[in-house]
Amino acid sequence: MRVRSMILSVLSAMLLVFAIGCAKQEPPAPAAPAAAPAAPAADGKTLFDTKCGVCHGIDRTTVRTETKEKWASIVKDMQGKKADWISDAEATKIVDYLAAEHGKK
């Protein structure tokens, strides 16, 4: 009986440590050093991948084509989902990329 309660105590402690370890939030990564300006489309795609790709991938956008105004509206709505995640400057680059690559012509 004593061994069983000791094993149960050890397993409980391990489960608690595991749960606490999984709940930790990692600090944000340091900003990358300034690089040479990329082409607008490449920069917009990179921003799309890092900002928008957190929730959905590029495949979700390639199935549709929208006007630049509609893309701007969609990106604006997405900006409202998480405050300060996508800046206005980043949103402009993302919209330019989406309009260039997936816009109605």
C-alpha angles and dihedrals in degrees: 000000000000092000091049093053091046092052090047090051093050092047091048091050091049091049090050092050090048092050092049091047092052092049095058116109117221117231115250116272115258116262115269117247115267111273132194111285112270127218111282094245093048091046091049092049091049090050091047091051094048100037107027097027090069088079104021139005135241089261088071091060099040091068091067139049122205139174118262089253092054092048088050090052092049093048090047089053090050091050087060092055093072120017117235094003095111117030121212091251091052091046090054091053092047091050091048090052094047093047092048096046103028104020130123110258 
